[in-house]
Structures are given as structure tokens and as C-alpha cells.
Amino acid sequence: MTFDFSESIRKYLAWCPNSDARPLRTVPPVLATPPITLNPAQPDGGAGGSGRIDRGIRMTTGSIRFLFRNKRLLWFSLLLGLVMIFNLASSTYLQLISGSSLYPGADLVAIPTSVMIAQGSMPWIALTFIISFVNALLTYYLLAALIASVSLILSGRDATIGDGLKHAAGCVRPLVSWAAIAAIIGTAFLFFMQASMATSGTIENLGILYIAMAFGACFYALTLFIVPVLVLADKDLIAAITESVSLFRHMWGEVIVCFTIYVLIVFVVMVLTMIPMIAIGFSSGSAAAIGTVIALYMLVMCILIFIGSTVMGITITGLYTYGKTGSIPARFEGKRMGIENA
């Protein structure tokens, strides 16, 4: 049996969604959220309970529903897709001129006979940092704009893509700082990976790899809430990091459920699209048909990733809203301003 825990919070804490609205820095308010404690009472009484699973499922399905009802947000899918393409192209170029794979095991291009920039050298480190920084900054800025647009819609306003981009401009400085931190971490990781593989061509110390991967996962988890805190709560980077840790500590169960569901959705779509393509392309025995099938499959996966990035941004906004108010946004559950849609 599933209980409506949001209603319980409203009943016992007397929460009112319209109280104590807080504006952004220098731009109109995005999402009115009362300055209360972070998720003060977990209804299920502990992590990993049925309440967390239920909220994660409702948040995931609500995010997909929200995108279907606000299709103009798909412009962010296009913009985020262009950023991903830029990152892939620039990384491939660096791989080409350095004579080895930028990402271990991903030999996307043939190694040239002459190396322009030795991997691990200072020019290579500088270019790797620049590529990582530009990609991180563009990604964080677009994510901030998406969060602002979603928040405007949740507050009952008719938001455009331009509105979201304008609101995101109010927190460019902390976004630049966080992107620089991300670029430093990414560059250091790639440098140590390259140094580990320099002698034998394989990763010699798997323990360091696992530690680095765990650290990267923690950094990504912080980013999930740092960006919405910067956009919606008018706080500096240090305060945003602190609040992000508190939010994730209270909501790690919902985060895991949401992202597990998205991984399962991607896996199912990959399998469903792969079977007919393989049946058609590989059964013909034609090299051209096989190449076309592979190209179409990659195109489908790219579109799925681009759209998925927008859905993830919507989910992040919903998780942040729930963490601040203790209630899943009404529009995530098919309601408008608290009234069920016909």
C-alpha cells in the first residue's frame, strides 16, 4: 500500500507553498520556495524505504510528463547536444595531435605517424584543461538556464528559453569557479591515467582508478544540487556546496531511484532499437547496410542522450524543490496550481 507522504507533510507541518517567497539576485524571482529547513521530516522514517522509492518513481515519471507538456524545453536538448558534440570533437582533435587516446580504451581515430603534442606534456595539460573548462562551463550554464525555466513554469509563469538564459547570467561567476574546479579534477584524472598506462599500456593500479571514480561520482552528486542552489537560492559557491551536501544527505535515496530508472529506460531503448536494426542490416550481409544501421543506431542514441539531459535537468529541479519544501511540485503530478488537469 502506498501512502501520500506529501499530504502528510502538509497536514502535520502546516506547510504553505505561497509563504516567504525569495527573489534571485538582480533578476525577477524564479521559484518561490519558503526558507525552511531541508526536508525537516522524512515521512518514511529512514533511507531506502518505500517512501523514497515511491517519490523517486513519481519524480521520474513527473519529469517526463513535464517535458511533454512543455515541449519548448527541448531547445535545451539541442543546445546541450551541441555542447556534447563540441566536447567530442575537441577531445578527438586533441587525441589526434597527441598521437594517443585522450580517454583510455577509446581509440576513435588512427594514431598519426608524427606527434605534435606529447601526451602528459605541459601543452597537452593546458589544452585538456581548456577543453574540460569550456565544456563544463557551457554545460553548467545551460543547466542553470534550464533549471530557471522549469522554476518559472512551476511558479505559474510562461517562461521562454531566453528567460532561462537571462536568469542564469546572474550566477555566472560561481558557475565559472565550479567549472574551473571540475576542469582541474578532470585534467588531473586524465594525467594520472595517462601516467599509469605509459609503461605497460594498461592501468596498473586499479585501486587508484576506483578511488578516482568514487571521487568523480561524489563530485557529480554535489553538482546536482550546487547548480540549482546557485540559481534559486542566491548563495555564493561555498554556501552552495554546504547546502548541496545537506540536500544530498537527506535525499540520496530519491536520487539513486531516479537515476536507476533513467539507466533502465536507456537500456531498454537501446535493446529495442538494436534488435530490429541488427535483424535488417546484418542479415543482408551488405557492408553499406551494416554501416547505415550503425549510423542510425548512433543517431538514435544521441537523440536519446540529448533529450535525456533535459529530463535530468527537470528532475534536478524537482528534487531541489522537494528538498526545500517537502513536497513534490504539483505540476510533476499532472496538476496546475494545485488543481488536477482535466
C-alpha angles and dihedrals in degrees: 000000000000121000125206099239094178089063089050090055092050091048100047101031097037090226116184117198094207100056130107099359113197123210129218124249108276102341133075116284116278108192123006106222122165114241096243130140120287109277091320096195125031104210095208092056096231149025122287095021127138089265093063092047091049093049092046091053092046091048092050097047090041092055092053091047090048092054092049090053093046103041093164086077086072086082085075088057088058093047094046089047091055089052090051091049090050091051092049093047095047093045091049090050091052088049090052097051094042094053096231141066117288089207113042113250095013104107097175096160136026116268109252122234092240124045116219097187121022114231110250094024123124094258089050091050091048094050092045090052093048093049092047093046096049092046093048094046094049091046094049092045093052090045089052090049091049092049090050092050093048090048092051090052091048089054090055099259128129101242125193128201088254091056090055093048091049093051091048089056088069092070101038095121097058089041089055090050093049091046089052090052090049091049092050091050093046093047092049091050093051092045094053091044090053092047091050092052097040097094106034103017091238134084105271101189111046091175091065090047092053092047091050092049091050090049090049091051091052091049090051091049090053091049090056090070103021093071096050091044090053092047101041108023102048095230134142122248097265092050090045091054091050093049091045090057091050093048094049092046090056097039107033091116094056091045092053092047093049095049093042089056091049091051090051091049091051091048093051092048091048092053094044093051095041097055099060093039092053091045092053102036106036095040090062093059091217118136090212091053092049091049091050091050092051091048092050091047091052090048091052091049092049092051090048091051093047093051091041091057089059093047089051091053090052090049091051089054091050093048091050091049091050091047091054100040106023091234134095109239111266093232090059087063097048097269133123118212089340095309121112114244116245 
